[in-house]
């Protein structure tokens, strides 16, 4: 399985929707926006990654370590949030399946 490590929005935008592999977003150099679904890829957000929003039909496998997401909305899905990860707001039809360890969701 191919793994791509992402640090910028430009790098994320270059990935085709049919990419089959693992996308790891970590140690970002800017706030990223994820608003599309990668049907064949597993997306992980970790380290000190900062995401301004996850929306639309985006699907995230896990958010962990010190990763921060400001907003999760639309039909976005996040399976696991753990470690010291933080999500500020979840609204509309967005789904978070499991939250554990020191992970925080401020507003639902």
MIDOSE-1310 file (N, C-alpha, C; in nm, 2 decimals, decimal comma, always signed):
residues 108
xxxx	+0,08/-0,12/+0,00/+0,00/+0,00/+0,00/+0,09/+0,12/+0,00; +0,06/+0,22/-0,09/+0,13/+0,34/-0,10/+0,09/+0,44/+0,01; +0,19/+0,51/+0,07/+0,16/+0,61/+0,17/+0,21/+0,75/+0,12; +0,13/+0,85/+0,13/+0,16/+0,99/+0,10/+0,15/+1,07/+0,23
xxxx	+0,26/+1,15/+0,26/+0,25/+1,24/+0,37/+0,23/+1,38/+0,32; +0,13/+1,44/+0,38/+0,08/+1,57/+0,33/+0,11/+1,68/+0,44; +0,16/+1,80/+0,40/+0,18/+1,91/+0,49/+0,11/+2,04/+0,44; +0,07/+2,04/+0,32/+0,01/+2,16/+0,26/-0,12/+2,13/+0,19
xxxx	-0,20/+2,23/+0,17/-0,32/+2,22/+0,09/-0,29/+2,19/-0,05; -0,19/+2,25/-0,11/-0,15/+2,22/-0,25/-0,12/+2,07/-0,27; -0,05/+2,01/-0,17/-0,01/+1,87/-0,18/-0,14/+1,78/-0,18; -0,23/+1,82/-0,09/-0,36/+1,75/-0,07/-0,44/+1,76/-0,20
xxxx	-0,45/+1,88/-0,26/-0,53/+1,90/-0,38/-0,48/+1,82/-0,50; -0,35/+1,79/-0,50/-0,30/+1,72/-0,61/-0,33/+1,57/-0,62; -0,38/+1,52/-0,50/-0,41/+1,37/-0,50/-0,55/+1,35/-0,57; -0,54/+1,25/-0,66/-0,67/+1,21/-0,73/-0,76/+1,14/-0,64
xxxx	-0,89/+1,15/-0,66/-0,99/+1,09/-0,58/-0,99/+0,94/-0,58; -0,93/+0,88/-0,68/-0,92/+0,73/-0,69/-0,79/+0,68/-0,63; -0,71/+0,76/-0,57/-0,59/+0,71/-0,50/-0,62/+0,60/-0,41; -0,55/+0,49/-0,42/-0,56/+0,38/-0,33/-0,44/+0,36/-0,24
xxxx	-0,45/+0,40/-0,12/-0,34/+0,39/-0,02/-0,37/+0,47/+0,10; -0,27/+0,51/+0,17/-0,28/+0,58/+0,29/-0,24/+0,73/+0,28; -0,32/+0,82/+0,32/-0,28/+0,96/+0,32/-0,27/+1,00/+0,46; -0,15/+1,05/+0,50/-0,12/+1,09/+0,64/-0,10/+1,24/+0,63
xxxx	-0,18/+1,31/+0,71/-0,17/+1,46/+0,71/-0,11/+1,49/+0,85; +0,02/+1,54/+0,85/+0,08/+1,57/+0,98/+0,18/+1,69/+0,97; +0,20/+1,75/+1,08/+0,30/+1,86/+1,08/+0,27/+1,96/+0,97; +0,15/+2,00/+0,96/+0,11/+2,09/+0,85/+0,18/+2,23/+0,87
xxxx	+0,20/+2,30/+0,75/+0,26/+2,43/+0,76/+0,15/+2,54/+0,74; +0,03/+2,50/+0,73/-0,09/+2,59/+0,71/-0,21/+2,51/+0,75; -0,32/+2,59/+0,77/-0,45/+2,53/+0,79/-0,50/+2,46/+0,66; -0,54/+2,33/+0,67/-0,59/+2,26/+0,56/-0,75/+2,25/+0,56
xxxx	-0,81/+2,23/+0,44/-0,95/+2,20/+0,43/-0,97/+2,07/+0,36; -1,05/+1,98/+0,41/-1,08/+1,85/+0,35/-1,23/+1,85/+0,32; -1,26/+1,85/+0,19/-1,41/+1,86/+0,16/-1,44/+1,76/+0,05; -1,36/+1,65/+0,03/-1,40/+1,55/-0,06/-1,36/+1,41/-0,01
xxxx	-1,42/+1,31/-0,07/-1,40/+1,17/-0,02/-1,30/+1,10/-0,11; -1,21/+1,03/-0,06/-1,12/+0,94/-0,13/-1,17/+0,80/-0,11; -1,24/+0,75/-0,21/-1,31/+0,62/-0,20/-1,21/+0,50/-0,16; -1,09/+0,50/-0,21/-1,00/+0,39/-0,19/-0,89/+0,42/-0,09
xxxx	-0,88/+0,54/-0,03/-0,77/+0,58/+0,06/-0,82/+0,59/+0,20; -0,72/+0,56/+0,29/-0,74/+0,58/+0,43/-0,67/+0,71/+0,47; -0,74/+0,80/+0,53/-0,68/+0,93/+0,57/-0,66/+0,93/+0,72; -0,54/+0,97/+0,76/-0,51/+0,98/+0,90/-0,45/+1,12/+0,92
xxxx	-0,50/+1,19/+1,03/-0,45/+1,32/+1,07/-0,38/+1,31/+1,20; -0,25/+1,35/+1,21/-0,17/+1,33/+1,33/-0,07/+1,44/+1,35; +0,01/+1,41/+1,45/+0,12/+1,51/+1,48/+0,06/+1,64/+1,53; +0,11/+1,75/+1,48/+0,06/+1,88/+1,51/-0,02/+1,94/+1,39
xxxx	-0,09/+1,85/+1,31/-0,16/+1,90/+1,20/-0,28/+1,99/+1,24; -0,30/+2,09/+1,16/-0,41/+2,18/+1,18/-0,50/+2,18/+1,06; -0,63/+2,15/+1,08/-0,73/+2,14/+0,98/-0,84/+2,24/+1,01; -0,87/+2,33/+0,92/-0,98/+2,43/+0,95/-1,11/+2,37/+0,94
xxxx	-1,14/+2,28/+0,84/-1,26/+2,21/+0,84/-1,26/+2,08/+0,76; -1,34/+1,99/+0,80/-1,37/+1,86/+0,73/-1,52/+1,87/+0,69; -1,55/+1,86/+0,57/-1,69/+1,88/+0,53/-1,73/+1,79/+0,41; -1,85/+1,82/+0,36/-1,90/+1,74/+0,24/-1,91/+1,59/+0,28
xxxx	-1,86/+1,51/+0,20/-1,87/+1,36/+0,22/-1,73/+1,31/+0,26; -1,64/+1,39/+0,31/-1,51/+1,35/+0,35/-1,51/+1,24/+0,46; -1,42/+1,15/+0,45/-1,42/+1,04/+0,54/-1,27/+1,03/+0,60; -1,26/+1,04/+0,73/-1,13/+1,04/+0,79/-1,12/+0,91/+0,88
xxxx	-1,02/+0,84/+0,87/-1,00/+0,72/+0,95/-0,97/+0,75/+1,09; -0,87/+0,83/+1,12/-0,83/+0,87/+1,25/-0,77/+1,00/+1,27; -0,79/+1,06/+1,38/-0,73/+1,19/+1,42/-0,67/+1,17/+1,55; -0,54/+1,19/+1,57/-0,47/+1,15/+1,69/-0,35/+1,24/+1,71
xxxx	-0,27/+1,21/+1,82/-0,16/+1,29/+1,87/-0,21/+1,43/+1,91; -0,15/+1,54/+1,86/-0,20/+1,67/+1,89/-0,27/+1,74/+1,78; -0,33/+1,66/+1,69/-0,40/+1,72/+1,57/-0,52/+1,80/+1,62; -0,55/+1,91/+1,54/-0,66/+2,00/+1,57/-0,75/+2,02/+1,45
xxxx	-0,88/+2,00/+1,47/-0,97/+2,03/+1,36/-1,07/+2,13/+1,41; -1,09/+2,24/+1,34/-1,19/+2,35/+1,39/-1,33/+2,31/+1,37; -1,37/+2,26/+1,25/-1,51/+2,23/+1,22/-1,52/+2,10/+1,15; -1,62/+2,02/+1,18/-1,66/+1,90/+1,11/-1,81/+1,92/+1,07
xxxx	-1,84/+1,91/+0,94/-1,98/+1,94/+0,91/-2,02/+1,86/+0,78; -2,15/+1,89/+0,74/-2,20/+1,82/+0,62/-2,22/+1,67/+0,66; -2,18/+1,58/+0,57/-2,19/+1,44/+0,59/-2,06/+1,38/+0,62; -1,96/+1,46/+0,67/-1,83/+1,41/+0,70/-1,83/+1,31/+0,81
xxxx	-1,74/+1,21/+0,80/-1,73/+1,11/+0,90/-1,59/+1,09/+0,95; -1,57/+1,08/+1,08/-1,44/+1,06/+1,14/-1,46/+0,93/+1,23; -1,38/+0,83/+1,20/-1,40/+0,71/+1,28/-1,34/+0,71/+1,42; -1,21/+0,76/+1,43/-1,15/+0,75/+1,57/-1,08/+0,89/+1,59
xxxx	-1,10/+0,94/+1,72/-1,03/+1,06/+1,77/-0,97/+1,02/+1,90; -0,84/+1,03/+1,91/-0,78/+0,99/+2,04/-0,64/+1,06/+2,06; -0,57/+1,03/+2,16/-0,45/+1,10/+2,20/-0,49/+1,23/+2,26; -0,43/+1,34/+2,22/-0,46/+1,47/+2,26/-0,53/+1,55/+2,15
xxxx	-0,59/+1,48/+2,06/-0,65/+1,55/+1,94/-0,77/+1,63/+1,99; -0,80/+1,74/+1,92/-0,90/+1,83/+1,95/-0,99/+1,87/+1,83; -1,12/+1,86/+1,85/-1,22/+1,90/+1,75/-1,30/+2,01/+1,81; -1,31/+2,13/+1,75/-1,38/+2,24/+1,82/-1,53/+2,22/+1,80
xxxx	-1,58/+2,20/+1,68/-1,73/+2,19/+1,66/-1,77/+2,09/+1,56; -1,88/+2,02/+1,59/-1,93/+1,92/+1,50/-2,08/+1,95/+1,48; -2,12/+1,97/+1,35/-2,26/+2,00/+1,33/-2,31/+1,94/+1,20; -2,44/+1,97/+1,17/-2,52/+1,91/+1,06/-2,52/+1,76/+1,08
xxxx	-2,49/+1,68/+0,97/-2,50/+1,54/+0,98/-2,37/+1,47/+1,00; -2,27/+1,55/+1,04/-2,13/+1,49/+1,06/-2,14/+1,39/+1,17; -2,05/+1,28/+1,16/-2,05/+1,17/+1,25/-1,90/+1,15/+1,30; -1,89/+1,13/+1,43/-1,77/+1,09/+1,50/-1,80/+0,96/+1,57
xxxx	-1,73/+0,85/+1,53/-1,77/+0,72/+1,58/-1,71/+0,70/+1,72; -1,58/+0,72/+1,75/-1,52/+0,69/+1,88/-1,43/+0,80/+1,92; -1,44/+0,84/+2,05/-1,35/+0,94/+2,11/-1,30/+0,88/+2,24; -1,16/+0,88/+2,25/-1,11/+0,82/+2,38/-0,97/+0,88/+2,41
xxxx	-0,91/+0,84/+2,52/-0,79/+0,89/+2,58/-0,82/+1,04/+2,62; -0,73/+1,13/+2,58/-0,75/+1,27/+2,62/-0,81/+1,36/+2,51; -0,87/+1,29/+2,41/-0,92/+1,37/+2,30/-1,04/+1,45/+2,34; -1,06/+1,57/+2,28/-1,16/+1,66/+2,32/-1,25/+1,71/+2,20
xxxx	-1,38/+1,71/+2,22/-1,47/+1,77/+2,12/-1,55/+1,88/+2,20; -1,53/+2,00/+2,16/-1,58/+2,11/+2,24/-1,73/+2,13/+2,23; -1,78/+2,12/+2,10/-1,92/+2,15/+2,08/-1,98/+2,06/+1,98; -2,10/+2,00/+2,01/-2,17/+1,91/+1,92/-2,31/+1,96/+1,90
